[in-house]
Amino acid sequence: MARQRRLTVTYAFDAYCGWCYGFGPTVREFAAVNADRLDLRVVSGGLFTGARAQPVGAYASYIPQSDARIAELTGAVFGEAYSRAVAEGTTVLDSADAATALVALARQVPGDAPGGPGGRTLELAGALQRAWYRDGRSLSDPATLKAVAEGAGLDGDDAVAAYALPGTRQEALAGFREVRRLGVDSFPTLLLHTADGGVRRLGGPATSAQALTRALDEHGTGA
């Protein structure tokens, strides 16, 4: 029997994206179900950078309505500590810091298991999102990074040290550029890389894991 060709999918997300938080369980299920044929790249997109890196209070006028819609369509649960942080309004949403935190964590899982290539990084991305959307903790705070690392069975001190390295930040910023090069303008986005060097979008934030797998079946044979 011929060996099944592995497929490459890029997951473009942002740790401060509520729709990405809601989509998290679905994309993790999708990745696990297809682990035998899927190489998943998890790349931070940079939703809140530059002038958009503002205290959450600057976005408080629409966050409750958006979160309610996300909860309705995805079943996501937003924590009370998060709601208090939004109401207080002082936590700065800085996607560059959050992306750097993910790179710092991922450096401890170069083999990236379980769940197939990319699966462990995907789990760490979800852990960062829960730190904000459940626990209301700033992703710019080294204490948050340390807690997430230790909760994932990693070395918290090593994660904090890696976060402070210039190269870690540069890798995170390179991810922002990669996302723009791929033409991604909204999050979350799943992109299947095709044989001709192009990409094909798989579903959206309210798509089920089963529907994503069907799309992979349909498009992956010609990828």
C-alpha positions as CSV (number, residue, x, y, z in Angstrom):
1,M,0.0,0.0,0.0
2,A,1.3,3.4,-0.9
3,R,2.2,5.6,2.0
4,Q,-0.3,8.5,2.5
5,R,1.2,11.9,1.6
6,R,1.3,14.3,4.5
7,L,-0.5,17.6,4.1
8,T,0.6,21.0,5.4
9,V,-1.9,23.3,7.0
10,T,-1.2,26.7,8.5
11,Y,-3.3,27.9,11.4
12,A,-3.2,31.7,11.6
13,F,-4.6,32.8,15.0
14,D,-4.1,35.5,17.6
15,A,-4.0,34.9,21.3
16,Y,-6.2,38.0,21.9
17,C,-8.8,37.0,19.2
18,G,-12.1,35.9,20.8
19,W,-13.1,33.9,17.7
20,C,-9.8,32.0,17.9
21,Y,-10.6,31.2,21.5
22,G,-14.0,29.9,20.5
23,F,-12.5,27.9,17.5
24,G,-9.8,26.4,19.6
25,P,-11.5,23.1,20.7
26,T,-12.6,22.6,17.1
27,V,-9.2,23.0,15.5
28,R,-7.6,20.9,18.2
29,E,-10.1,18.1,17.5
30,F,-9.5,18.5,13.7
31,A,-5.7,18.3,14.2
32,A,-6.0,15.2,16.5
33,V,-8.3,13.3,14.1
34,N,-6.0,14.0,11.1
35,A,-2.7,13.6,13.0
36,D,-1.6,10.7,10.8
37,R,-1.6,12.9,7.6
38,L,-1.3,16.5,8.8
39,D,1.6,18.8,9.5
40,L,0.1,21.8,11.3
41,R,1.9,25.1,11.5
42,V,0.6,27.5,14.2
43,V,1.4,31.1,13.4
44,S,0.4,34.2,15.4
45,G,-1.2,36.9,13.2
46,G,-0.7,40.2,15.0
47,L,-4.2,41.4,15.6
48,F,-3.3,44.1,18.2
49,T,-0.1,45.7,17.2
50,G,1.1,49.3,16.7
51,A,-1.6,51.7,17.3
52,R,-4.1,48.9,18.0
53,A,-2.1,47.7,21.0
54,Q,-4.4,49.5,23.4
55,P,-5.8,48.8,26.9
56,V,-8.8,46.5,26.6
57,G,-11.0,49.4,27.8
58,A,-10.6,51.0,24.4
59,Y,-12.5,48.0,22.9
60,A,-15.0,47.6,25.7
61,S,-17.9,49.0,23.7
62,Y,-18.3,46.0,21.5
63,I,-16.5,43.2,23.4
64,P,-19.5,42.0,25.4
65,Q,-21.7,41.7,22.2
66,S,-18.9,40.0,20.3
67,D,-18.2,37.5,23.2
68,A,-21.9,36.7,23.4
69,R,-22.0,35.9,19.7
70,I,-18.9,33.8,19.9
71,A,-20.4,31.9,22.9
72,E,-23.6,31.4,21.0
73,L,-21.9,30.0,17.8
74,T,-19.0,28.0,19.4
75,G,-20.1,27.2,23.0
76,A,-17.0,29.1,24.3
77,V,-17.1,30.0,28.0
78,F,-15.6,33.3,29.1
79,G,-14.4,33.4,32.7
80,E,-15.5,35.7,35.4
81,A,-11.9,36.9,35.9
82,Y,-11.7,37.8,32.2
83,S,-15.0,39.8,32.5
84,R,-13.6,41.7,35.4
85,A,-10.4,42.5,33.5
86,V,-12.5,43.8,30.6
87,A,-14.6,45.9,32.9
88,E,-11.5,47.3,34.7
89,G,-10.1,48.1,31.2
90,T,-6.4,48.5,32.0
91,T,-4.9,45.3,30.5
92,V,-3.1,46.1,27.3
93,L,-3.9,43.9,24.4
94,D,-0.4,43.5,22.8
95,S,-0.3,40.7,20.2
96,A,3.5,41.0,19.8
97,D,3.9,40.1,23.4
98,A,1.5,37.2,23.2
99,A,3.1,35.9,20.0
100,T,6.6,36.1,21.7
101,A,5.2,34.1,24.6
102,L,4.0,31.4,22.3
103,V,7.4,31.2,20.5
104,A,9.1,31.0,24.0
105,L,6.9,28.1,25.0
106,A,7.2,26.3,21.6
107,R,11.0,26.3,21.9
108,Q,10.6,23.7,24.6
109,V,8.7,21.3,22.4
110,P,10.9,21.0,19.2
111,G,9.5,17.4,18.6
112,D,6.0,18.8,18.9
113,A,4.0,15.8,20.3
114,P,1.4,14.5,21.0
115,G,-1.3,15.0,18.3
116,G,1.1,15.0,15.3
117,P,3.4,17.8,14.1
118,G,2.0,21.1,15.4
119,G,-0.2,19.5,18.0
120,R,1.8,20.5,21.0
121,T,2.2,24.1,19.9
122,L,-1.6,24.2,19.2
123,E,-2.2,23.1,22.8
124,L,0.1,25.8,24.1
125,A,-1.7,28.4,22.0
126,G,-4.9,27.3,23.6
127,A,-3.4,27.5,27.1
128,L,-2.3,31.1,26.5
129,Q,-5.9,31.9,25.3
130,R,-7.4,30.3,28.4
131,A,-5.0,32.4,30.6
132,W,-6.7,35.5,29.1
133,Y,-10.2,34.5,28.3
134,R,-10.8,32.4,31.4
135,D,-8.4,33.7,34.0
136,G,-8.1,37.4,32.8
137,R,-4.3,37.3,33.0
138,S,-2.2,39.6,30.8
139,L,-0.2,37.8,28.2
140,S,2.5,40.5,28.5
141,D,3.1,39.5,32.2
142,P,6.1,37.0,32.7
143,A,4.2,35.5,35.6
144,T,1.4,34.5,33.2
145,L,3.9,32.9,30.9
146,K,5.6,31.0,33.7
147,A,2.2,29.7,35.0
148,V,1.2,28.6,31.5
149,A,4.5,26.8,30.9
150,E,4.3,25.0,34.3
151,G,0.7,24.1,33.7
152,A,1.8,22.5,30.4
153,G,4.6,20.6,32.1
154,L,7.4,22.8,30.8
155,D,10.1,24.8,32.6
156,G,8.6,28.2,33.6
157,D,11.9,29.9,34.2
158,D,13.2,28.7,30.9
159,A,10.1,30.1,29.1
160,V,10.6,33.5,30.8
161,A,14.2,33.6,29.9
162,A,13.5,32.7,26.3
163,Y,10.8,35.4,26.1
164,A,13.4,38.0,26.9
165,L,15.7,37.0,24.1
166,P,15.7,39.3,21.1
167,G,15.6,36.4,18.7
168,T,12.4,35.1,20.2
169,R,10.6,38.4,19.5
170,Q,12.1,38.5,16.0
171,E,10.7,35.0,15.3
172,A,7.3,36.2,16.5
173,L,7.4,39.2,14.2
174,A,8.5,37.0,11.3
175,G,5.3,35.1,11.9
176,F,3.2,38.3,11.4
177,R,5.0,38.9,8.1
178,E,4.3,35.3,7.0
179,V,0.6,35.6,7.8
180,R,0.4,38.8,5.7
181,R,2.3,37.1,2.8
182,L,-0.3,34.3,2.8
183,G,-3.0,36.9,2.4
184,V,-4.7,36.3,5.8
185,D,-6.8,39.3,6.8
186,S,-9.0,37.8,9.5
187,F,-8.6,35.3,12.4
188,P,-8.9,32.4,12.8
189,T,-7.8,31.1,9.4
190,L,-6.9,27.5,8.4
191,L,-5.0,27.3,5.1
192,L,-4.2,24.1,3.2
193,H,-0.9,24.5,1.3
194,T,-1.3,23.1,-2.3
195,A,1.2,21.4,-4.5
196,D,1.5,24.5,-6.8
197,G,2.6,26.7,-3.9
198,G,-0.8,28.3,-3.3
199,V,-3.2,28.0,-0.3
200,R,-6.8,27.0,0.1
201,R,-8.9,28.2,3.0
202,L,-10.6,25.5,5.1
203,G,-13.8,26.6,6.8
204,G,-14.3,29.4,9.3
205,P,-14.6,30.0,13.0
206,A,-18.0,28.3,13.3
207,T,-17.1,25.3,11.1
208,S,-17.2,21.9,12.8
209,A,-14.2,19.6,13.0
210,Q,-16.1,17.1,10.9
211,A,-16.6,19.7,8.2
212,L,-13.0,20.7,8.3
213,T,-12.0,17.1,7.8
214,R,-14.4,16.7,4.9
215,A,-12.8,19.8,3.3
216,L,-9.4,18.3,3.8
217,D,-10.6,15.1,2.2
218,E,-12.0,17.1,-0.8
219,H,-9.1,19.5,-1.3
220,G,-6.2,17.5,0.1
221,T,-6.2,14.9,-2.7
222,G,-5.3,17.6,-5.2
223,A,-3.1,19.6,-2.9
